[in-house]
């Protein structure tokens, strides 16, 4: 698991580490430069690389990387906004000159090149980019060659991910020691490209600064233990799903099929009789119980987890069923129309602490009685407000899905735009229901993180197999196994 660190906290952590162990800043800069050169080799084999350098330490990383690139046999050209005046950056500027690197100061046009290293501003920028820097950023974005960003694409706020005037669109961002939150929030997903976290001598466990928690693929095996050889279907829990309505039967099928695929031992779908044929055709591993005659309290009393809301519709006739789910002892995933109904009936809030809500920004706005733009502009504030209003674990969907249990906050950085299609959320709800039913040896928040990660990785796999435009919810479900 990776944990983000804010730019201010990173600056303090570097200072503390250097002071405590007597490590010079130039040595950290050298390790950063080595990581940048390694990134360059992933995009070009030799060739001419243009290094855009600002006057601060971000530019110092660029000067050092230009020198190393030259020693590796590549051709380096540095364009600087202004010469670095002091400190490690100034020293590396001198070393770059001694290594024979051409340095051009404040030239208008970028020369032709095979790749660009963006070492203009890093995480320290707090005002809109303008003037020559803005011109260089726009030319770099239009160049058609891969751009490698140093720590964060220049023009992005290091803590919020907001674009400050204009910002680099990178093929890869090499960030150091820990991910900065600005790489995962705001508009950054469209600018950062592949994010690589590079070590710079500081031990990973150094310091106590907390941040957003990012579950990684390597964490999955520790959270999902192997199935015991003497297991039976009851070992892996029963999921009860209330979903589907006339015109939205597919949502119930997607949710049920995802729960089965994600490992639930038993999956039971509560639905009206007109929805049942669709579910049984597309999720034959699940059983269906007619909602009209079901003993819902009994089913929930014997469940290990439940899901409510996928394609349910917003008929007032559903309210008594929501009250059954709210009173159930097992953890409940509240999704889609269940959230829309909750937003209209405040008497049902807060929910039990073991519940999970999974709103997209529109549903979140309805729950908080604000505009969708308010959610997308300040997602962390919205996440906290949703927890306060609903009293349970929150998963706020988006290009970077955010999660909180009110104490810790997490983000999922793995996914694909191929998932931006109706039905993807129903698949996620089914995955979460299955994982909660299995009672994994981790917290509810970690279980929700795991569900979001599996969902995102399935989206990446499906996009690779089908193409980003052609992924269906069933493609997502079929790729969970990978």
Helices and strands as residue ranges (DSSP letters): E 2-3, H 7-21, H 25-41, E 48-53, H 57-71, E 75-80, H 87-98, E 102-105, E 115-119, G 122-124, H 131-142, E 146-150, E 172-176, G 181-183, G 188-190, E 194-198, E 213-214, G 217-219, H 220-223, G 233-236, E 238-242, H 249-261, E 266-271, H 273-282, E 287-290, G 291-293, H 296-301, E 305-308, G 316-318, H 319-327, E 331-334, H 337-344, G 346-348, E 356-357, H 361-368, H 372-377, H 379-390, E 393-396, E 401-404, E 409-412, G 417-419, H 424-437, H 444-466, H 473-479
